[in-house]
Every structure is written in C-alpha cells, then in structure tokens.
Amino acid sequence: MEFVKSYWWLFFIVLLVGVLMNVYKDLKRIDHKKFMDNKPELPPHRDFNDKWDDDDDWPQKK
C-alpha cells in the first residue's frame, strides 16, 4: 500500500495515456470526407434580433 501512496501519479499517467490512445484510435476511425459529402443542411438561424435592430440609438448622419 505504501507503493500506491508514493507512486499514485504514475498510475494516473498510465491511465491518462490509455485514455488518449483510445481517443486517438476512435478519431482515426471517423471518415470526415464521407460526413462532408452527406452533411445535413443547417436550419436558418433565428435569434429574433431583427425586432430590436430597427431601434438604433446611433445619431443620424445629416
């Protein structure tokens, strides 16, 4: 148990390396060209800012 108490950071690094390796393998499996070819269309952006954009407080140019 003393070994675990002294070298806990080593277990953490080994765990972190294992997680990063799995993430790397999963990301390599993604085919981005196929996704870009079949990419769905985005819906129009609706933020309803056009209602208050008409009320500008800027001074009018003469």
N, CA, C and O atoms as a Maestro MAE file, in Angstrom:
{
 s_m_m2io_version
 :::
 2.0.0
}

f_m_ct {
 s_m_title
 :::
 protein
 m_atom[248] {
  # First column is atom index #
  i_m_mmod_type
  r_m_x_coord
  r_m_y_coord
  r_m_z_coord
  i_m_residue_number
  s_m_chain_name
  s_m_pdb_residue_name
  s_m_pdb_atom_name
  i_m_atomic_number
  :::
  1 25 0.817 -1.186 0.000 1 A "MET " " N  " 7
  2 3 0.000 0.000 0.000 1 A "MET " " CA " 6
  3 2 0.869 1.261 0.000 1 A "MET " " C  " 6
  4 15 0.461 2.316 -0.487 1 A "MET " " O  " 8
  5 25 2.057 1.127 0.549 2 A "GLU " " N  " 7
  6 3 2.983 2.268 0.556 2 A "GLU " " CA " 6
  7 2 3.414 2.629 -0.865 2 A "GLU " " C  " 6
  8 15 3.641 3.798 -1.177 2 A "GLU " " O  " 8
  9 25 3.524 1.615 -1.718 3 A "PHE " " N  " 7
  10 3 3.905 1.862 -3.112 3 A "PHE " " CA " 6
  11 2 2.850 2.700 -3.821 3 A "PHE " " C  " 6
  12 15 3.184 3.622 -4.565 3 A "PHE " " O  " 8
  13 25 1.578 2.384 -3.595 4 A "VAL " " N  " 7
  14 3 0.488 3.139 -4.223 4 A "VAL " " CA " 6
  15 2 0.471 4.565 -3.695 4 A "VAL " " C  " 6
  16 15 0.219 5.506 -4.448 4 A "VAL " " O  " 8
  17 25 0.736 4.726 -2.420 5 A "LYS " " N  " 7
  18 3 0.736 6.065 -1.826 5 A "LYS " " CA " 6
  19 2 1.883 6.911 -2.392 5 A "LYS " " C  " 6
  20 15 1.735 8.119 -2.576 5 A "LYS " " O  " 8
  21 25 3.009 6.280 -2.661 6 A "SER " " N  " 7
  22 3 4.176 7.020 -3.144 6 A "SER " " CA " 6
  23 2 4.120 7.299 -4.641 6 A "SER " " C  " 6
  24 15 4.592 8.337 -5.105 6 A "SER " " O  " 8
  25 25 3.543 6.370 -5.386 7 A "TYR " " N  " 7
  26 3 3.580 6.492 -6.853 7 A "TYR " " CA " 6
  27 2 2.180 6.566 -7.463 7 A "TYR " " C  " 6
  28 15 1.929 5.961 -8.505 7 A "TYR " " O  " 8
  29 25 1.270 7.300 -6.826 8 A "TRP " " N  " 7
  30 3 -0.089 7.429 -7.366 8 A "TRP " " CA " 6
  31 2 -0.072 8.177 -8.686 8 A "TRP " " C  " 6
  32 15 -0.905 7.916 -9.554 8 A "TRP " " O  " 8
  33 25 0.851 9.091 -8.849 9 A "TRP " " N  " 7
  34 3 0.920 9.881 -10.068 9 A "TRP " " CA " 6
  35 2 1.301 9.014 -11.261 9 A "TRP " " C  " 6
  36 15 0.920 9.320 -12.391 9 A "TRP " " O  " 8
  37 25 2.047 7.939 -11.028 10 A "LEU " " N  " 7
  38 3 2.414 7.036 -12.118 10 A "LEU " " CA " 6
  39 2 1.181 6.299 -12.648 10 A "LEU " " C  " 6
  40 15 1.024 6.132 -13.858 10 A "LEU " " O  " 8
  41 25 0.318 5.866 -11.745 11 A "PHE " " N  " 7
  42 3 -0.933 5.225 -12.175 11 A "PHE " " CA " 6
  43 2 -1.809 6.198 -12.946 11 A "PHE " " C  " 6
  44 15 -2.458 5.824 -13.923 11 A "PHE " " O  " 8
  45 25 -1.822 7.447 -12.502 12 A "PHE " " N  " 7
  46 3 -2.609 8.464 -13.187 12 A "PHE " " CA " 6
  47 2 -2.090 8.707 -14.601 12 A "PHE " " C  " 6
  48 15 -2.883 8.838 -15.533 12 A "PHE " " O  " 8
  49 25 -0.785 8.767 -14.771 13 A "ILE " " N  " 7
  50 3 -0.202 8.990 -16.106 13 A "ILE " " CA " 6
  51 2 -0.491 7.805 -17.017 13 A "ILE " " C  " 6
  52 15 -0.816 8.002 -18.188 13 A "ILE " " O  " 8
  53 25 -0.382 6.580 -16.510 14 A "VAL " " N  " 7
  54 3 -0.679 5.390 -17.313 14 A "VAL " " CA " 6
  55 2 -2.151 5.396 -17.736 14 A "VAL " " C  " 6
  56 15 -2.475 5.076 -18.880 14 A "VAL " " O  " 8
  57 25 -3.031 5.761 -16.811 15 A "LEU " " N  " 7
  58 3 -4.455 5.848 -17.148 15 A "LEU " " CA " 6
  59 2 -4.709 6.929 -18.190 15 A "LEU " " C  " 6
  60 15 -5.486 6.718 -19.121 15 A "LEU " " O  " 8
  61 25 -4.069 8.076 -18.047 16 A "LEU " " N  " 7
  62 3 -4.249 9.170 -18.998 16 A "LEU " " CA " 6
  63 2 -3.733 8.792 -20.384 16 A "LEU " " C  " 6
  64 15 -4.364 9.127 -21.386 16 A "LEU " " O  " 8
  65 25 -2.605 8.104 -20.456 17 A "VAL " " N  " 7
  66 3 -2.065 7.660 -21.747 17 A "VAL " " CA " 6
  67 2 -3.016 6.658 -22.400 17 A "VAL " " C  " 6
  68 15 -3.220 6.702 -23.613 17 A "VAL " " O  " 8
  69 25 -3.595 5.764 -21.617 18 A "GLY " " N  " 7
  70 3 -4.549 4.800 -22.160 18 A "GLY " " CA " 6
  71 2 -5.800 5.482 -22.707 18 A "GLY " " C  " 6
  72 15 -6.303 5.102 -23.764 18 A "GLY " " O  " 8
  73 25 -6.299 6.478 -21.998 19 A "VAL " " N  " 7
  74 3 -7.478 7.204 -22.476 19 A "VAL " " CA " 6
  75 2 -7.154 7.950 -23.763 19 A "VAL " " C  " 6
  76 15 -7.945 7.930 -24.706 19 A "VAL " " O  " 8
  77 25 -6.011 8.601 -23.811 20 A "LEU " " N  " 7
  78 3 -5.632 9.340 -25.019 20 A "LEU " " CA " 6
  79 2 -5.416 8.416 -26.211 20 A "LEU " " C  " 6
  80 15 -5.750 8.778 -27.339 20 A "LEU " " O  " 8
  81 25 -4.864 7.230 -25.978 21 A "MET " " N  " 7
  82 3 -4.701 6.280 -27.081 21 A "MET " " CA " 6
  83 2 -6.053 5.825 -27.621 21 A "MET " " C  " 6
  84 15 -6.219 5.709 -28.835 21 A "MET " " O  " 8
  85 25 -7.018 5.566 -26.746 22 A "ASN " " N  " 7
  86 3 -8.345 5.161 -27.198 22 A "ASN " " CA " 6
  87 2 -9.047 6.281 -27.944 22 A "ASN " " C  " 6
  88 15 -9.728 6.029 -28.938 22 A "ASN " " O  " 8
  89 25 -8.894 7.503 -27.484 23 A "VAL " " N  " 7
  90 3 -9.491 8.643 -28.187 23 A "VAL " " CA " 6
  91 2 -8.869 8.780 -29.572 23 A "VAL " " C  " 6
  92 15 -9.581 9.019 -30.548 23 A "VAL " " O  " 8
  93 25 -7.559 8.631 -29.667 24 A "TYR " " N  " 7
  94 3 -6.880 8.735 -30.954 24 A "TYR " " CA " 6
  95 2 -7.358 7.651 -31.922 24 A "TYR " " C  " 6
  96 15 -7.594 7.928 -33.098 24 A "TYR " " O  " 8
  97 25 -7.501 6.420 -31.430 25 A "LYS " " N  " 7
  98 3 -7.976 5.331 -32.291 25 A "LYS " " CA " 6
  99 2 -9.405 5.571 -32.758 25 A "LYS " " C  " 6
  100 15 -9.735 5.302 -33.913 25 A "LYS " " O  " 8
  101 25 -10.256 6.076 -31.867 26 A "ASP " " N  " 7
  102 3 -11.644 6.346 -32.255 26 A "ASP " " CA " 6
  103 2 -11.741 7.498 -33.248 26 A "ASP " " C  " 6
  104 15 -12.571 7.460 -34.156 26 A "ASP " " O  " 8
  105 25 -10.911 8.511 -33.089 27 A "LEU " " N  " 7
  106 3 -10.944 9.635 -34.027 27 A "LEU " " CA " 6
  107 2 -10.403 9.245 -35.398 27 A "LEU " " C  " 6
  108 15 -10.848 9.785 -36.410 27 A "LEU " " O  " 8
  109 25 -9.454 8.320 -35.446 28 A "LYS " " N  " 7
  110 3 -8.953 7.854 -36.745 28 A "LYS " " CA " 6
  111 2 -10.005 7.053 -37.499 28 A "LYS " " C  " 6
  112 15 -9.961 6.958 -38.726 28 A "LYS " " O  " 8
  113 25 -10.942 6.485 -36.770 29 A "ARG " " N  " 7
  114 3 -11.980 5.664 -37.382 29 A "ARG " " CA " 6
  115 2 -13.045 6.515 -38.092 29 A "ARG " " C  " 6
  116 15 -13.786 6.001 -38.930 29 A "ARG " " O  " 8
  117 25 -13.124 7.806 -37.762 30 A "ILE " " N  " 7
  118 3 -14.130 8.685 -38.352 30 A "ILE " " CA " 6
  119 2 -13.720 9.036 -39.778 30 A "ILE " " C  " 6
  120 15 -12.576 9.418 -40.023 30 A "ILE " " O  " 8
  121 25 -14.651 8.908 -40.711 31 A "ASP " " N  " 7
  122 3 -14.400 9.263 -42.110 31 A "ASP " " CA " 6
  123 2 -14.982 10.648 -42.358 31 A "ASP " " C  " 6
  124 15 -16.177 10.783 -42.620 31 A "ASP " " O  " 8
  125 25 -14.148 11.670 -42.276 32 A "HIS " " N  " 7
  126 3 -14.637 13.036 -42.401 32 A "HIS " " CA " 6
  127 2 -15.056 13.381 -43.828 32 A "HIS " " C  " 6
  128 15 -15.925 14.230 -44.022 32 A "HIS " " O  " 8
  129 25 -14.462 12.747 -44.815 33 A "LYS " " N  " 7
  130 3 -14.853 13.027 -46.201 33 A "LYS " " CA " 6
  131 2 -16.265 12.523 -46.476 33 A "LYS " " C  " 6
  132 15 -17.039 13.190 -47.164 33 A "LYS " " O  " 8
  133 25 -16.604 11.355 -45.946 34 A "LYS " " N  " 7
  134 3 -17.957 10.827 -46.117 34 A "LYS " " CA " 6
  135 2 -18.974 11.711 -45.397 34 A "LYS " " C  " 6
  136 15 -20.071 11.936 -45.908 34 A "LYS " " O  " 8
  137 25 -18.616 12.209 -44.219 35 A "PHE " " N  " 7
  138 3 -19.521 13.094 -43.484 35 A "PHE " " CA " 6
  139 2 -19.742 14.399 -44.240 35 A "PHE " " C  " 6
  140 15 -20.865 14.899 -44.305 35 A "PHE " " O  " 8
  141 25 -18.673 14.952 -44.810 36 A "MET " " N  " 7
  142 3 -18.810 16.224 -45.529 36 A "MET " " CA " 6
  143 2 -19.639 16.051 -46.794 36 A "MET " " C  " 6
  144 15 -20.333 16.983 -47.202 36 A "MET " " O  " 8
  145 25 -19.585 14.883 -47.422 37 A "ASP " " N  " 7
  146 3 -20.395 14.640 -48.618 37 A "ASP " " CA " 6
  147 2 -21.879 14.525 -48.262 37 A "ASP " " C  " 6
  148 15 -22.736 14.954 -49.035 37 A "ASP " " O  " 8
  149 25 -22.188 13.948 -47.096 38 A "ASN " " N  " 7
  150 3 -23.583 13.729 -46.694 38 A "ASN " " CA " 6
  151 2 -24.006 14.659 -45.570 38 A "ASN " " C  " 6
  152 15 -24.885 14.318 -44.779 38 A "ASN " " O  " 8
  153 25 -23.393 15.826 -45.493 39 A "LYS " " N  " 7
  154 3 -23.663 16.752 -44.402 39 A "LYS " " CA " 6
  155 2 -25.096 17.297 -44.503 39 A "LYS " " C  " 6
  156 15 -25.506 17.746 -45.573 39 A "LYS " " O  " 8
  157 25 -25.850 17.264 -43.414 40 A "PRO " " N  " 7
  158 3 -27.209 17.806 -43.468 40 A "PRO " " CA " 6
  159 2 -27.184 19.329 -43.529 40 A "PRO " " C  " 6
  160 15 -26.257 19.971 -43.035 40 A "PRO " " O  " 8
  161 25 -28.203 19.884 -44.133 41 A "GLU " " N  " 7
  162 3 -28.315 21.334 -44.221 41 A "GLU " " CA " 6
  163 2 -28.676 21.904 -42.855 41 A "GLU " " C  " 6
  164 15 -29.488 21.335 -42.126 41 A "GLU " " O  " 8
  165 25 -28.069 23.022 -42.523 42 A "LEU " " N  " 7
  166 3 -28.380 23.666 -41.252 42 A "LEU " " CA " 6
  167 2 -29.666 24.474 -41.387 42 A "LEU " " C  " 6
  168 15 -29.895 25.091 -42.427 42 A "LEU " " O  " 8
  169 25 -30.505 24.481 -40.361 43 A "PRO " " N  " 7
  170 3 -31.698 25.314 -40.426 43 A "PRO " " CA " 6
  171 2 -31.305 26.788 -40.346 43 A "PRO " " C  " 6
  172 15 -30.220 27.113 -39.864 43 A "PRO " " O  " 8
  173 25 -32.168 27.673 -40.809 44 A "PRO " " N  " 7
  174 3 -31.825 29.100 -40.723 44 A "PRO " " CA " 6
  175 2 -31.704 29.542 -39.267 44 A "PRO " " C  " 6
  176 15 -32.406 29.052 -38.382 44 A "PRO " " O  " 8
  177 25 -30.813 30.458 -39.059 45 A "HIS " " N  " 7
  178 3 -30.568 30.947 -37.704 45 A "HIS " " CA " 6
  179 2 -31.674 31.926 -37.313 45 A "HIS " " C  " 6
  180 15 -31.898 32.928 -37.991 45 A "HIS " " O  " 8
  181 25 -32.352 31.627 -36.227 46 A "ARG " " N  " 7
  182 3 -33.417 32.500 -35.750 46 A "ARG " " CA " 6
  183 2 -33.075 32.971 -34.344 46 A "ARG " " C  " 6
  184 15 -33.189 32.212 -33.382 46 A "ARG " " O  " 8
  185 25 -32.664 34.199 -34.232 47 A "ASP " " N  " 7
  186 3 -32.367 34.728 -32.914 47 A "ASP " " CA " 6
  187 2 -33.279 35.897 -32.553 47 A "ASP " " C  " 6
  188 15 -33.174 36.443 -31.455 47 A "ASP " " O  " 8
  189 25 -34.156 36.279 -33.446 48 A "PHE " " N  " 7
  190 3 -35.144 37.329 -33.210 48 A "PHE " " CA " 6
  191 2 -34.496 38.664 -32.860 48 A "PHE " " C  " 6
  192 15 -35.083 39.478 -32.146 48 A "PHE " " O  " 8
  193 25 -33.295 38.883 -33.361 49 A "ASN " " N  " 7
  194 3 -32.645 40.175 -33.140 49 A "ASN " " CA " 6
  195 2 -33.156 41.233 -34.093 49 A "ASN " " C  " 6
  196 15 -32.933 42.423 -33.870 49 A "ASN " " O  " 8
  197 25 -33.837 40.824 -35.148 50 A "ASP " " N  " 7
  198 3 -34.317 41.804 -36.114 50 A "ASP " " CA " 6
  199 2 -35.387 42.708 -35.523 50 A "ASP " " C  " 6
  200 15 -35.648 43.781 -36.068 50 A "ASP " " O  " 8
  201 25 -36.011 42.306 -34.427 51 A "LYS " " N  " 7
  202 3 -37.065 43.129 -33.826 51 A "LYS " " CA " 6
  203 2 -36.496 44.350 -33.115 51 A "LYS " " C  " 6
  204 15 -37.128 45.406 -33.115 51 A "LYS " " O  " 8
  205 25 -35.338 44.233 -32.521 52 A "TRP " " N  " 7
  206 3 -34.775 45.383 -31.824 52 A "TRP " " CA " 6
  207 2 -33.688 46.071 -32.623 52 A "TRP " " C  " 6
  208 15 -33.204 47.126 -32.211 52 A "TRP " " O  " 8
  209 25 -33.287 45.504 -33.758 53 A "ASP " " N  " 7
  210 3 -32.277 46.151 -34.585 53 A "ASP " " CA " 6
  211 2 -32.801 47.416 -35.250 53 A "ASP " " C  " 6
  212 15 -32.009 48.282 -35.621 53 A "ASP " " O  " 8
  213 25 -34.106 47.546 -35.409 54 A "ASP " " N  " 7
  214 3 -34.666 48.727 -36.058 54 A "ASP " " CA " 6
  215 2 -34.545 49.964 -35.176 54 A "ASP " " C  " 6
  216 15 -34.498 51.086 -35.681 54 A "ASP " " O  " 8
  217 25 -34.496 49.770 -33.898 55 A "ASP " " N  " 7
  218 3 -34.422 50.899 -32.970 55 A "ASP " " CA " 6
  219 2 -32.971 51.239 -32.669 55 A "ASP " " C  " 6
  220 15 -32.453 50.915 -31.600 55 A "ASP " " O  " 8
  221 25 -32.328 51.891 -33.619 56 A "ASP " " N  " 7
  222 3 -30.933 52.260 -33.421 56 A "ASP " " CA " 6
  223 2 -30.861 53.548 -32.614 56 A "ASP " " C  " 6
  224 15 -31.653 54.469 -32.809 56 A "ASP " " O  " 8
  225 25 -29.908 53.590 -31.715 57 A "ASP " " N  " 7
  226 3 -29.690 54.787 -30.929 57 A "ASP " " CA " 6
  227 2 -28.533 55.621 -31.477 57 A "ASP " " C  " 6
  228 15 -28.127 56.610 -30.867 57 A "ASP " " O  " 8
  229 25 -28.020 55.222 -32.609 58 A "TRP " " N  " 7
  230 3 -26.921 55.966 -33.197 58 A "TRP " " CA " 6
  231 2 -27.444 57.296 -33.745 58 A "TRP " " C  " 6
  232 15 -28.576 57.380 -34.221 58 A "TRP " " O  " 8
  233 25 -26.620 58.313 -33.671 59 A "PRO " " N  " 7
  234 3 -27.085 59.600 -34.239 59 A "PRO " " CA " 6
  235 2 -27.192 59.512 -35.756 59 A "PRO " " C  " 6
  236 15 -26.392 58.848 -36.415 59 A "PRO " " O  " 8
  237 25 -28.172 60.177 -36.282 60 A "GLN " " N  " 7
  238 3 -28.410 60.174 -37.729 60 A "GLN " " CA " 6
  239 2 -27.405 61.073 -38.426 60 A "GLN " " C  " 6
  240 15 -27.091 62.159 -37.939 60 A "GLN " " O  " 8
  241 25 -26.905 60.624 -39.558 61 A "LYS " " N  " 7
  242 3 -25.982 61.458 -40.347 61 A "LYS " " CA " 6
  243 2 -26.794 62.511 -41.086 61 A "LYS " " C  " 6
  244 15 -27.867 62.216 -41.613 61 A "LYS " " O  " 8
  245 25 -26.290 63.724 -41.128 62 A "LYS " " N  " 7
  246 3 -27.013 64.826 -41.776 62 A "LYS " " CA " 6
  247 2 -26.581 65.035 -43.190 62 A "LYS " " C  " 6
  248 15 -27.097 65.924 -43.868 62 A "LYS " " O  " 8
  :::
 }
 m_bond[247] {
  # First column is bond index #
  i_m_from
  i_m_to
  i_m_order
  :::
  1 1 2 1
  2 2 3 1
  3 3 4 2
  4 3 5 1
  5 5 6 1
  6 6 7 1
  7 7 8 2
  8 7 9 1
  9 9 10 1
  10 10 11 1
  11 11 12 2
  12 11 13 1
  13 13 14 1
  14 14 15 1
  15 15 16 2
  16 15 17 1
  17 17 18 1
  18 18 19 1
  19 19 20 2
  20 19 21 1
  21 21 22 1
  22 22 23 1
  23 23 24 2
  24 23 25 1
  25 25 26 1
  26 26 27 1
  27 27 28 2
  28 27 29 1
  29 29 30 1
  30 30 31 1
  31 31 32 2
  32 31 33 1
  33 33 34 1
  34 34 35 1
  35 35 36 2
  36 35 37 1
  37 37 38 1
  38 38 39 1
  39 39 40 2
  40 39 41 1
  41 41 42 1
  42 42 43 1
  43 43 44 2
  44 43 45 1
  45 45 46 1
  46 46 47 1
  47 47 48 2
  48 47 49 1
  49 49 50 1
  50 50 51 1
  51 51 52 2
  52 51 53 1
  53 53 54 1
  54 54 55 1
  55 55 56 2
  56 55 57 1
  57 57 58 1
  58 58 59 1
  59 59 60 2
  60 59 61 1
  61 61 62 1
  62 62 63 1
  63 63 64 2
  64 63 65 1
  65 65 66 1
  66 66 67 1
  67 67 68 2
  68 67 69 1
  69 69 70 1
  70 70 71 1
  71 71 72 2
  72 71 73 1
  73 73 74 1
  74 74 75 1
  75 75 76 2
  76 75 77 1
  77 77 78 1
  78 78 79 1
  79 79 80 2
  80 79 81 1
  81 81 82 1
  82 82 83 1
  83 83 84 2
  84 83 85 1
  85 85 86 1
  86 86 87 1
  87 87 88 2
  88 87 89 1
  89 89 90 1
  90 90 91 1
  91 91 92 2
  92 91 93 1
  93 93 94 1
  94 94 95 1
  95 95 96 2
  96 95 97 1
  97 97 98 1
  98 98 99 1
  99 99 100 2
  100 99 101 1
  101 101 102 1
  102 102 103 1
  103 103 104 2
  104 103 105 1
  105 105 106 1
  106 106 107 1
  107 107 108 2
  108 107 109 1
  109 109 110 1
  110 110 111 1
  111 111 112 2
  112 111 113 1
  113 113 114 1
  114 114 115 1
  115 115 116 2
  116 115 117 1
  117 117 118 1
  118 118 119 1
  119 119 120 2
  120 119 121 1
  121 121 122 1
  122 122 123 1
  123 123 124 2
  124 123 125 1
  125 125 126 1
  126 126 127 1
  127 127 128 2
  128 127 129 1
  129 129 130 1
  130 130 131 1
  131 131 132 2
  132 131 133 1
  133 133 134 1
  134 134 135 1
  135 135 136 2
  136 135 137 1
  137 137 138 1
  138 138 139 1
  139 139 140 2
  140 139 141 1
  141 141 142 1
  142 142 143 1
  143 143 144 2
  144 143 145 1
  145 145 146 1
  146 146 147 1
  147 147 148 2
  148 147 149 1
  149 149 150 1
  150 150 151 1
  151 151 152 2
  152 151 153 1
  153 153 154 1
  154 154 155 1
  155 155 156 2
  156 155 157 1
  157 157 158 1
  158 158 159 1
  159 159 160 2
  160 159 161 1
  161 161 162 1
  162 162 163 1
  163 163 164 2
  164 163 165 1
  165 165 166 1
  166 166 167 1
  167 167 168 2
  168 167 169 1
  169 169 170 1
  170 170 171 1
  171 171 172 2
  172 171 173 1
  173 173 174 1
  174 174 175 1
  175 175 176 2
  176 175 177 1
  177 177 178 1
  178 178 179 1
  179 179 180 2
  180 179 181 1
  181 181 182 1
  182 182 183 1
  183 183 184 2
  184 183 185 1
  185 185 186 1
  186 186 187 1
  187 187 188 2
  188 187 189 1
  189 189 190 1
  190 190 191 1
  191 191 192 2
  192 191 193 1
  193 193 194 1
  194 194 195 1
  195 195 196 2
  196 195 197 1
  197 197 198 1
  198 198 199 1
  199 199 200 2
  200 199 201 1
  201 201 202 1
  202 202 203 1
  203 203 204 2
  204 203 205 1
  205 205 206 1
  206 206 207 1
  207 207 208 2
  208 207 209 1
  209 209 210 1
  210 210 211 1
  211 211 212 2
  212 211 213 1
  213 213 214 1
  214 214 215 1
  215 215 216 2
  216 215 217 1
  217 217 218 1
  218 218 219 1
  219 219 220 2
  220 219 221 1
  221 221 222 1
  222 222 223 1
  223 223 224 2
  224 223 225 1
  225 225 226 1
  226 226 227 1
  227 227 228 2
  228 227 229 1
  229 229 230 1
  230 230 231 1
  231 231 232 2
  232 231 233 1
  233 233 234 1
  234 234 235 1
  235 235 236 2
  236 235 237 1
  237 237 238 1
  238 238 239 1
  239 239 240 2
  240 239 241 1
  241 241 242 1
  242 242 243 1
  243 243 244 2
  244 243 245 1
  245 245 246 1
  246 246 247 1
  247 247 248 2
  :::
 }
}
